[in-house]
Amino acid sequence: MMDAEMTMPRILAVDDEPAVGEMLRFILEQEGFQADFAEDATQAINLIRKSRPDLILLDWMLPGMSGIELAGRLKSDSETESIPIIMLTAKGEESDKVRGLDIGAEDYVTKPFSARELLARIRSILRRVSPLLAGESLECNGLVLDPVSHRVTADEETVELGPTEFRLLHHFMTHRERVFSRSQLLDRVWGTNVYIEERTVDVHIRRLRKALEPRGKESVLQTVRGAGYRFSAKS
């Protein structure tokens, strides 16, 4: 059984205006994201400890510890330094933008902003951090992978995959025609902090091919002798 929560990124919005927070929560939930809201740095830190977000929308002006100070604290902590941050602020001066980026924020959106622009920035960052989090459907020669519903179909027929095979296929479909060694696949699909044998990759490749075989799609996963594996629609 695949875990649907994997495909629903959690985003924490931090803003001292409850109305803004509710607006952000509505926008995010409408797009299928999980959304949390904090009104100050203390609440934000507690929420981050409780349920680590995949991205933080952080207002510059907060009571007590400012947004920029909170960003600096998060980026200097090994536990939270990898969480991407988008600064939200009415400040439009170039020096403020540079300061936010220098502290480690990934992006900067000046208020007022459109929901469409904000969502585009969020998806762009999530795509860089982890394509699986971006939630965009992928298609190649009748093979369709939908991260939001966590479904894979081949010529409109359902393909049953385990969670690892799903992540593996997603990685290949977002990097078509590129060859990946076993060690690269372990880092990108299993994660850098997971210590397992490289041959484990071969096992999951076989499982993925077996799942695709009844629909005639197994040939998209190609073995490149001495190098690794690639996803290709070409024979």
C-alpha positions as a Markdown table, in Angstrom:
| # | Residue | x | y | z |
|---|---|---|---|---|
| 1 | Met | 0.0 | 0.0 | 0.0 |
| 2 | Met | 1.5 | 3.3 | -1.0 |
| 3 | Asp | 1.6 | 6.2 | 1.4 |
| 4 | Ala | -0.3 | 9.2 | 0.0 |
| 5 | Glu | 1.2 | 11.5 | 2.5 |
| 6 | Met | 4.5 | 11.3 | 0.6 |
| 7 | Thr | 3.0 | 13.3 | -2.3 |
| 8 | Met | 1.4 | 16.0 | -0.2 |
| 9 | Pro | 4.2 | 18.5 | 0.8 |
| 10 | Arg | 3.7 | 20.2 | 4.1 |
| 11 | Ile | 4.2 | 24.0 | 4.1 |
| 12 | Leu | 4.5 | 26.2 | 7.1 |
| 13 | Ala | 3.3 | 29.9 | 6.7 |
| 14 | Val | 4.6 | 32.3 | 9.4 |
| 15 | Asp | 2.9 | 35.7 | 9.5 |
| 16 | Asp | 1.7 | 37.9 | 12.4 |
| 17 | Glu | -1.5 | 38.7 | 10.6 |
| 18 | Pro | -4.1 | 35.9 | 11.1 |
| 19 | Ala | -6.1 | 37.1 | 8.0 |
| 20 | Val | -2.9 | 36.6 | 5.8 |
| 21 | Gly | -2.3 | 33.3 | 7.4 |
| 22 | Glu | -5.8 | 32.0 | 6.7 |
| 23 | Met | -5.5 | 33.3 | 3.1 |
| 24 | Leu | -2.2 | 31.4 | 2.7 |
| 25 | Arg | -3.7 | 28.3 | 4.2 |
| 26 | Phe | -6.7 | 28.4 | 1.9 |
| 27 | Ile | -4.5 | 28.9 | -1.2 |
| 28 | Leu | -2.2 | 26.0 | -0.2 |
| 29 | Glu | -4.9 | 23.6 | 0.7 |
| 30 | Gln | -6.7 | 24.3 | -2.5 |
| 31 | Glu | -3.6 | 23.1 | -4.3 |
| 32 | Gly | -3.4 | 19.9 | -2.3 |
| 33 | Phe | -0.6 | 21.0 | 0.1 |
| 34 | Gln | -0.7 | 20.4 | 3.8 |
| 35 | Ala | -0.7 | 23.8 | 5.5 |
| 36 | Asp | 0.3 | 24.9 | 9.0 |
| 37 | Phe | 0.2 | 28.4 | 10.3 |
| 38 | Ala | 2.2 | 30.3 | 13.0 |
| 39 | Glu | 1.9 | 33.9 | 14.1 |
| 40 | Asp | 5.4 | 34.3 | 15.5 |
| 41 | Ala | 8.9 | 32.7 | 15.6 |
| 42 | Thr | 8.2 | 30.7 | 18.8 |
| 43 | Gln | 5.1 | 29.1 | 17.4 |
| 44 | Ala | 7.0 | 28.4 | 14.1 |
| 45 | Ile | 9.9 | 26.7 | 15.9 |
| 46 | Asn | 7.4 | 24.5 | 17.9 |
| 47 | Leu | 5.6 | 23.5 | 14.7 |
| 48 | Ile | 8.9 | 22.7 | 12.9 |
| 49 | Arg | 9.9 | 20.4 | 15.7 |
| 50 | Lys | 6.5 | 18.7 | 15.8 |
| 51 | Ser | 6.1 | 18.2 | 12.0 |
| 52 | Arg | 9.0 | 19.1 | 9.8 |
| 53 | Pro | 7.7 | 21.2 | 6.8 |
| 54 | Asp | 8.9 | 20.7 | 3.3 |
| 55 | Leu | 9.0 | 24.5 | 2.8 |
| 56 | Ile | 8.5 | 27.7 | 4.9 |
| 57 | Leu | 6.7 | 30.9 | 3.9 |
| 58 | Leu | 8.2 | 33.4 | 6.3 |
| 59 | Asp | 7.1 | 37.0 | 6.8 |
| 60 | Trp | 10.0 | 39.5 | 7.4 |
| 61 | Met | 8.2 | 41.5 | 10.1 |
| 62 | Leu | 7.3 | 39.3 | 13.1 |
| 63 | Pro | 6.9 | 40.3 | 16.8 |
| 64 | Gly | 9.8 | 39.3 | 19.0 |
| 65 | Met | 12.3 | 37.5 | 16.8 |
| 66 | Ser | 12.0 | 38.9 | 13.2 |
| 67 | Gly | 11.6 | 36.7 | 10.2 |
| 68 | Ile | 15.1 | 37.4 | 9.0 |
| 69 | Glu | 16.5 | 36.4 | 12.4 |
| 70 | Leu | 14.4 | 33.2 | 12.4 |
| 71 | Ala | 15.6 | 32.4 | 8.9 |
| 72 | Gly | 19.2 | 32.8 | 10.1 |
| 73 | Arg | 18.6 | 30.5 | 13.0 |
| 74 | Leu | 17.0 | 27.8 | 10.9 |
| 75 | Lys | 19.8 | 28.0 | 8.3 |
| 76 | Ser | 22.5 | 27.8 | 10.9 |
| 77 | Asp | 21.0 | 24.6 | 12.5 |
| 78 | Ser | 22.0 | 21.3 | 10.9 |
| 79 | Glu | 18.5 | 19.9 | 11.7 |
| 80 | Thr | 16.7 | 22.6 | 9.7 |
| 81 | Glu | 19.2 | 24.1 | 7.3 |
| 82 | Ser | 17.9 | 22.1 | 4.3 |
| 83 | Ile | 14.3 | 23.4 | 4.6 |
| 84 | Pro | 13.7 | 25.9 | 1.8 |
| 85 | Ile | 12.5 | 29.4 | 2.8 |
| 86 | Ile | 10.5 | 31.9 | 0.8 |
| 87 | Met | 10.5 | 35.4 | 2.5 |
| 88 | Leu | 7.2 | 37.3 | 2.4 |
| 89 | Thr | 7.4 | 41.0 | 3.0 |
| 90 | Ala | 6.3 | 44.4 | 2.1 |
| 91 | Lys | 9.9 | 45.5 | 1.9 |
| 92 | Gly | 10.9 | 46.1 | -1.7 |
| 93 | Glu | 14.3 | 47.5 | -1.4 |
| 94 | Glu | 17.1 | 45.7 | -3.2 |
| 95 | Ser | 19.3 | 45.7 | -0.1 |
| 96 | Asp | 16.5 | 43.9 | 1.8 |
| 97 | Lys | 16.2 | 41.2 | -0.9 |
| 98 | Val | 19.9 | 40.7 | -0.9 |
| 99 | Arg | 20.0 | 40.3 | 2.9 |
| 100 | Gly | 17.2 | 37.7 | 2.8 |
| 101 | Leu | 19.0 | 35.7 | 0.1 |
| 102 | Asp | 22.4 | 36.1 | 1.9 |
| 103 | Ile | 20.9 | 34.6 | 5.1 |
| 104 | Gly | 20.0 | 31.5 | 3.1 |
| 105 | Ala | 16.4 | 32.1 | 1.9 |
| 106 | Glu | 15.7 | 30.4 | -1.5 |
| 107 | Asp | 13.4 | 33.1 | -2.8 |
| 108 | Tyr | 11.7 | 36.4 | -1.9 |
| 109 | Val | 8.2 | 37.5 | -2.7 |
| 110 | Thr | 7.1 | 41.1 | -2.1 |
| 111 | Lys | 3.5 | 41.8 | -0.8 |
| 112 | Pro | 1.0 | 42.2 | -2.3 |
| 113 | Phe | 1.5 | 39.1 | -4.4 |
| 114 | Ser | -0.8 | 37.0 | -6.5 |
| 115 | Ala | -1.7 | 33.4 | -5.5 |
| 116 | Arg | -0.6 | 32.2 | -8.9 |
| 117 | Glu | 2.9 | 33.8 | -8.6 |
| 118 | Leu | 3.3 | 32.4 | -5.1 |
| 119 | Leu | 2.3 | 28.9 | -6.1 |
| 120 | Ala | 4.7 | 29.1 | -9.1 |
| 121 | Arg | 7.6 | 30.0 | -6.8 |
| 122 | Ile | 6.7 | 27.2 | -4.4 |
| 123 | Arg | 6.5 | 24.6 | -7.1 |
| 124 | Ser | 9.8 | 25.8 | -8.6 |
| 125 | Ile | 11.6 | 25.4 | -5.3 |
| 126 | Leu | 10.0 | 22.0 | -4.5 |
| 127 | Arg | 10.9 | 20.8 | -8.0 |
| 128 | Arg | 14.6 | 21.7 | -7.3 |
| 129 | Val | 14.6 | 20.2 | -3.8 |
| 130 | Ser | 12.6 | 17.1 | -4.8 |
| 131 | Pro | 10.7 | 16.6 | -8.0 |
| 132 | Leu | 8.3 | 14.3 | -6.3 |
| 133 | Leu | 7.1 | 17.1 | -4.0 |
| 134 | Ala | 6.2 | 19.4 | -6.9 |
| 135 | Gly | 3.1 | 17.3 | -7.6 |
| 136 | Glu | 3.1 | 17.5 | -11.4 |
| 137 | Ser | 1.9 | 14.6 | -13.6 |
| 138 | Leu | 4.4 | 12.9 | -15.9 |
| 139 | Glu | 3.6 | 11.2 | -19.2 |
| 140 | Cys | 5.6 | 9.2 | -21.7 |
| 141 | Asn | 4.3 | 7.0 | -24.5 |
| 142 | Gly | 1.1 | 6.2 | -22.6 |
| 143 | Leu | 2.8 | 5.7 | -19.2 |
| 144 | Val | 1.4 | 8.3 | -16.8 |
| 145 | Leu | 2.5 | 9.0 | -13.2 |
| 146 | Asp | 0.4 | 11.3 | -11.0 |
| 147 | Pro | 2.2 | 12.2 | -7.7 |
| 148 | Val | -0.9 | 13.8 | -6.2 |
| 149 | Ser | -3.1 | 10.7 | -6.5 |
| 150 | His | -0.1 | 8.4 | -6.3 |
| 151 | Arg | -1.3 | 6.5 | -9.3 |
| 152 | Val | 0.5 | 5.1 | -12.3 |
| 153 | Thr | -1.3 | 4.0 | -15.4 |
| 154 | Ala | -0.2 | 2.5 | -18.7 |
| 155 | Asp | -2.5 | 3.1 | -21.6 |
| 156 | Glu | -5.1 | 4.1 | -19.0 |
| 157 | Glu | -4.8 | 0.7 | -17.2 |
| 158 | Thr | -3.6 | 0.9 | -13.5 |
| 159 | Val | -0.1 | -0.3 | -12.7 |
| 160 | Glu | 0.4 | -1.4 | -9.1 |
| 161 | Leu | 3.7 | -0.2 | -7.6 |
| 162 | Gly | 5.2 | -0.3 | -4.1 |
| 163 | Pro | 6.4 | 3.1 | -2.7 |
| 164 | Thr | 10.1 | 2.5 | -3.6 |
| 165 | Glu | 9.2 | 1.5 | -7.2 |
| 166 | Phe | 7.0 | 4.6 | -7.4 |
| 167 | Arg | 9.8 | 6.9 | -6.3 |
| 168 | Leu | 12.2 | 5.2 | -8.6 |
| 169 | Leu | 9.9 | 5.5 | -11.6 |
| 170 | His | 9.2 | 9.2 | -10.8 |
| 171 | His | 13.0 | 9.9 | -10.7 |
| 172 | Phe | 13.5 | 8.2 | -14.0 |
| 173 | Met | 10.6 | 10.0 | -15.7 |
| 174 | Thr | 11.9 | 13.4 | -14.5 |
| 175 | His | 15.4 | 12.6 | -15.8 |
| 176 | Arg | 14.7 | 10.9 | -19.1 |
| 177 | Glu | 17.6 | 9.7 | -21.3 |
| 178 | Arg | 20.1 | 10.2 | -18.4 |
| 179 | Val | 22.1 | 7.3 | -17.1 |
| 180 | Phe | 22.3 | 6.8 | -13.4 |
| 181 | Ser | 24.7 | 4.5 | -11.5 |
| 182 | Arg | 23.4 | 2.4 | -8.6 |
| 183 | Ser | 25.1 | 4.7 | -6.1 |
| 184 | Gln | 23.5 | 7.8 | -7.7 |
| 185 | Leu | 20.1 | 6.1 | -7.6 |
| 186 | Leu | 20.6 | 5.2 | -3.9 |
| 187 | Asp | 21.4 | 8.8 | -3.1 |
| 188 | Arg | 18.6 | 10.3 | -5.1 |
| 189 | Val | 15.8 | 7.8 | -4.5 |
| 190 | Trp | 16.6 | 6.3 | -1.1 |
| 191 | Gly | 18.4 | 9.3 | 0.4 |
| 192 | Thr | 22.0 | 10.0 | 1.4 |
| 193 | Asn | 21.5 | 8.9 | 5.0 |
| 194 | Val | 20.3 | 5.4 | 4.1 |
| 195 | Tyr | 23.0 | 2.7 | 4.1 |
| 196 | Ile | 22.0 | -0.3 | 2.0 |
| 197 | Glu | 23.7 | -2.5 | -0.6 |
| 198 | Glu | 23.9 | -1.1 | -4.2 |
| 199 | Arg | 22.5 | -4.4 | -5.4 |
| 200 | Thr | 19.2 | -3.4 | -3.8 |
| 201 | Val | 18.7 | -1.1 | -6.7 |
| 202 | Asp | 18.8 | -4.1 | -9.1 |
| 203 | Val | 16.1 | -5.8 | -7.1 |
| 204 | His | 13.7 | -2.8 | -7.3 |
| 205 | Ile | 14.5 | -2.3 | -11.0 |
| 206 | Arg | 13.4 | -5.9 | -11.6 |
| 207 | Arg | 10.2 | -5.3 | -9.6 |
| 208 | Leu | 9.5 | -2.2 | -11.5 |
| 209 | Arg | 10.0 | -3.9 | -14.9 |
| 210 | Lys | 7.8 | -6.8 | -13.8 |
| 211 | Ala | 5.0 | -4.4 | -12.9 |
| 212 | Leu | 5.3 | -2.6 | -16.2 |
| 213 | Glu | 5.6 | -5.8 | -18.3 |
| 214 | Pro | 1.9 | -6.7 | -18.5 |
| 215 | Arg | 1.3 | -3.4 | -20.3 |
| 216 | Gly | 4.3 | -3.7 | -22.5 |
| 217 | Lys | 6.2 | -0.8 | -20.9 |
| 218 | Glu | 9.1 | -2.6 | -19.3 |
| 219 | Ser | 11.5 | -1.7 | -22.2 |
| 220 | Val | 11.6 | 2.0 | -21.1 |
| 221 | Leu | 13.9 | 0.9 | -18.3 |
| 222 | Gln | 17.2 | 0.2 | -20.0 |
| 223 | Thr | 20.4 | -1.3 | -18.6 |
| 224 | Val | 23.5 | 0.5 | -19.7 |
| 225 | Arg | 26.3 | -2.0 | -19.3 |
| 226 | Gly | 29.0 | -0.8 | -17.0 |
| 227 | Ala | 27.2 | 2.4 | -16.2 |
| 228 | Gly | 23.8 | 1.9 | -14.7 |
| 229 | Tyr | 20.2 | 2.5 | -15.8 |
| 230 | Arg | 18.2 | 5.0 | -17.8 |
| 231 | Phe | 14.6 | 5.7 | -18.7 |
| 232 | Ser | 14.1 | 6.1 | -22.5 |
| 233 | Ala | 11.2 | 5.9 | -24.9 |
| 234 | Lys | 13.7 | 5.0 | -27.6 |
| 235 | Ser | 14.5 | 1.4 | -28.3 |
